[in-house]
Amino acid sequence: MVAAGAHRPGPLKQQNKAHKGGKHSGSSQRRAGGRVSVKAQPRRRIRDLSRVDRRHQALQLRRQRKEAVLAEKRSLGSRDGPPHLVVLVPLHSRAAAQDTLHLLQSQDSAVVCVNEGRAGDFALLCPRLKQRWRFVTAQAGDLYAVLDLAKVADSLLFILDPADGWDSTGEYCLSCLFAQGLPSYALAVPGGTDLPPKKRIDARKKLAKAIEKRFPEAKLFPVNTEQESSLLLRHLATQKQRHLAFRDRRAHLLAYAAEFVPGQESDLVGTLKVSGFVRGQTLGVNSLVHIVGHGDFQMSQVDAPPDPLSLNPRVVKGQKRSQDMEIQDDSVNGTDEMEEDVKVLMKADPNKQESLQSEVVPDPMEGEQTWPTEEELQEAEASLKASRKVVKVPKGTSKYQAAWIVDDEEEGNGEDDEDDDIDDDMMEEAVSQEGESSEEEEEPAEEECETMTVSECLRDDQYDEKVEEDEEMLERYKQERMDEMFPDEVDTPRDVPARVRFQKYRGLKSFRTSPWDPKENLPRDYARIFQFQDFSRTRKHLFRQIEKEETEGASVGWYVTLHVCNVPVSVMESFKEGKPLVLFSLLPHEQKMSVLNFLVRRHPSNSEPVKAKEELIFHCGFRRFRASPLFSQHTSADKHKLERFLRLDAALVVTVYAPITFPPASVLLFKQRNNGMHDLIATGSLLSVDPDRIIIKRLVLSGHPFKIFTKTAVVRYMFFSREDVMWFKPVELRTKWGRRGHIKEPLGTHGHMKCHFDGQLKSQDTVLLNLYKRVFPKWTFDPHVPEPVPWVRSESTLPVQEVEME
C-alpha cells in the first residue's frame, strides 16, 4: 500500500535510451572468429560465485578456523606438543603461592617431576588425561623475571589475596603485563577458610567486584582442596589461548637446563648448551638467537636429547612410589639420558649462517672528490690571486707563518660552530651563568672564602641529597610549565649575533606543505645504519614466507639442546641465581641497526616531567635496551615537530637508534631512579622502522609592537642589530592573534624594524618569527640494562576499586 502523498510516475515519464556498450566488444569478438586470447584468469572470482557457493565457501573457512583452534588446543601439553607452561605470579605479599603449588602437586594419577636447584619449578605429567604441564613461579618483586616469563608463558596464574586482591607491587606488575601483552590467564584465590561461611561469601563478592575493572569477565578459582585444584587445571587446559604477535612468528624457548663450556682462549666466554622445548615456529640452526637481557648470538649445532617430561617415563628399579603420586627427579632421568646417545639434529652451515654484523662500517674516503680537472685548477689559482692581501708581519716570517696571522678586525668576526646536540635553552643559561661568574671573579679573592658555624642537623648527607633532588625536579617542572605556556619560544641572545647563533636554522613558508629533502645534511651516524627500500613490503613478504614455506629445523614441541657460541659466563651465573633464561630466534635483518619509531602514551601512574634526550630503558617485544630518545608529534604529514617533553595529554612518537624489529611489537618505557628502581612512564607499540622520518625542531623569536599604524607597526626586542634584521628579512612573521606579515626595513641600528601585516595589530599582541632545523637522535644505544631494585611492597596504596583498565 502506497503512503498518502507519495509520488507515483505517470504515463508521461521520461524514458531514456539504454546504453549500447556491447557494440564494440561484440564486433571485436566477431573479428576474433571464436578464438580466445591467452589471458590468465583473475585470482579472485568471488563475484562469479553463486549464492550457494558463497555460503559453502564461508562454511568451509569457518570450519577450517575452528579445526585450527581445536588442533592448537589439543597439541598444547600433549605428547607431540610442548608442555603447557604455566607461570605463577603472586600479586600480594600475603598470597599463599606455596599452598597452591602443593595442591597442584597432589593430583591423583599424576607424576611430579621436580627441577632440582630451581625453587617453584616442577612438571606435572598426567598420562590418563594425556596432558603435561610445567609450572614456574616468578620471584616476588622481580619485575624483569615476571616480564621475561610472560613473554613465553602459555598461561599466567595470578595468586590473589582473599581480602585485598593485590597490593602496590601487584598493581605495578599488572600495569606492565597489560602493556607488554597478556597471554591466557586465570585467577586463583587460596586461603580464606578461617572466615565464617557468611563472611567468606561477602569477601568473595567484594573481591569479584574489585577485580571487574582489570578483569571484566574473569572467574575466581578458590584453591583450598584437591578438587578445586583439579578444576583449575581443567580450566587452564581447555581455555582459549590468547596470542602475542611478536612471539608467534618467532621460535622461542624457556631453558629447562643449561650447561656452560668455557672456551679455549678465555674462561669468561664459551659455549652455552641450553635445553628446552621449541615453541612458536620451527627453529633453524643457521638463524641467530637473542638471549633476553644479554644480546644476539650464533648457534653451532642443535642436539635432540631424550625428553625429560615424557608422558611414558621409564620405570627404574628401586624407585619408590607414594600412595597418591609418583615423584620423579631429574637425577633419575639423568641416568636414562646417559644410557641413550644424544642425537645431533643439525649443524650450522657457515655459508648459510646469519651474520652478527649490526652496523655498517663507513668508508672515510667514500665522500671524497675525484682529481680536479685543468679548468678547476686554473679557477682555483685565479681565486687565490684575487684573495691575496698585504699584511704587516715581523721580519723573517715565512709565508706559511704569515698565513696564520689574523688582523685585529677579523678577530671579532669569527663564527663559532654550534654543536647540534646542545640544546638552545641550555646554551642561553650557560651564557647567563658565564656573565654572573665573570662578575663574581672581579671581586677580591678574600671574599670568596669565609668561615661559618653550621648546626649539626644540616650535616646529614642524605637529607642534602634529597633537597638537591627536589631542586632538580622543581627546575624540570618549571621548564615543562614554561614550554606549555610559551611553546618553543627563546630569547634572542645579546652577546652573539642572531644570524650566527641561529645559522643552522631556516624559515619555511608553510610547515605543512614546504618541501624538505630527507637526504639533506645527514649525520655520520646514518652511515652506520641499515635502511629498507620499502619496509612494509619487506615485512609482508617475510611474514608470508613464514606462513607458507616450511623451514628446516627443530619443529614445535621438540626437546632440543642449542649450542650457543661466544656467550659470556655472566649468562650462566644469572641462570644459576634462579633468573629465567629465555631465547628467541631472530628474523632476517633483526640484528641490524636502524632508526626505530615508537608510538607511546604516558602511563597514568607517573606524571614527572621527562625531557627529550634523557636516558630511558626500552622493553620492545623481546628486547630491552637503554637509549636517549627524541619526542615528536604523531601526524600524517611528512614533517613532524619536535617536542621537548613527553606530554601527558597526547600520544607522541619516540625515535631512537636500535636493532630492527618487525612490528607488531609492544614497547614499555622505564626511567631509572637514583636508588636503582625503575618507574613505568609510557607504554605503546612499534610504529615503523624509518630513518627518513623528518623531525623538525622549531624556535620562536618574539618581539613586541612599539608603534602601531593601520597595517604597519614598528617592532622591537626581536633583534638587537641592523644586520640581524636584514638577515631574517625574507622570513614570514605571524602574531599570537592570527595576523601575518613580513619585515619591510630596519630602523636605526638597535634592532627596531618596520613590519607590514594583513591587518592592524593590537597593543597586547606579540610578533613571532619561526625558525626550523632538522634534528637526529643520539647514538646512545646500550643493550646491557642493569637489573632494577626489587619493589618494596606496601599495602596502603590506592584501593583496588580505583584501578583503571589498560
Salt bridges, closest charged atoms under 4 A:
ASP48 OD2 - ARG45 NE 3.03
GLU72 OE2 - HIS243 NE2 3.35
ASP121 OD2 - ARG118 NE 3.93
ASP121 OD2 - ARG134 NH2 2.93
ASP148 OD1 - LYS151 NZ 3.40
ASP148 OD1 - ARG624 NH1 2.93
ASP154 OD2 - ARG279 NH1 2.83
ASP161 OD2 - ARG94 NH2 3.13
ASP164 OD2 - HIS92 NE2 3.85
ASP164 OD2 - ARG94 NH2 2.78
ASP167 OD2 - ARG793 NH1 2.99
GLU171 OE2 - ARG214 NH2 2.98
ASP248 OD2 - HIS243 ND1 3.07
ASP296 OD1 - HIS290 ND1 2.67
ASP296 OD1 - ARG623 NH1 3.34
ASP303 OD2 - HIS563 NE2 2.53
ASP307 OD2 - ARG132 NH1 2.79
GLU326 OE1 - ARG321 NH1 2.93
GLU339 OE1 - ARG314 NH1 3.87
GLU340 OE1 - ARG314 NH2 3.60
GLU359 OE1 - ARG528 NH2 2.99
GLU410 OE2 - LYS389 NZ 2.67
GLU418 OE2 - ARG501 NH1 3.23
ASP420 OD1 - LYS504 NZ 3.39
ASP423 OD1 - ARG644 NH1 3.66
ASP423 OD1 - LYS697 NZ 3.07
ASP424 OD1 - ARG501 NH2 2.86
ASP424 OD2 - LYS697 NZ 2.77
ASP425 OD2 - ARG644 NH1 3.53
GLU456 OE2 - ARG459 NH1 3.39
ASP483 OD1 - ARG644 NE 3.80
GLU484 OE1 - ARG481 NH1 3.63
ASP488 OD2 - LYS641 NZ 2.91
ASP488 OD1 - ARG644 NE 3.45
ASP488 OD2 - ARG698 NE 2.91
GLU489 OE2 - LYS736 NZ 3.13
GLU520 OE2 - ARG506 NH2 2.81
ASP525 OD1 - ARG528 NH1 3.39
GLU577 OE1 - LYS579 NZ 3.82
GLU590 OE2 - ARG250 NH2 2.64
GLU614 OE2 - ARG476 NH1 3.36
GLU614 OE1 - LYS671 NZ 3.07
GLU615 OE1 - ARG626 NH1 3.74
ASP638 OD1 - LYS639 NZ 3.32
GLU643 OE2 - LYS641 NZ 3.82
GLU643 OE2 - ARG647 NH1 3.83
ASP649 OD1 - ARG647 NE 3.37
ASP679 OD2 - ARG673 NE 2.75
ASP692 OD1 - LYS519 NZ 3.16
ASP724 OD1 - ARG499 NH1 2.87
GLU732 OE1 - ARG740 NH1 3.58
GLU745 OE2 - LYS754 NZ 3.42
ASP782 OD2 - ARG626 NH2 2.49
GLU795 OE1 - ARG94 NH1 2.97
GLU806 OE2 - ARG214 NH1 3.61
GLU806 OE2 - HIS603 NE2 3.33
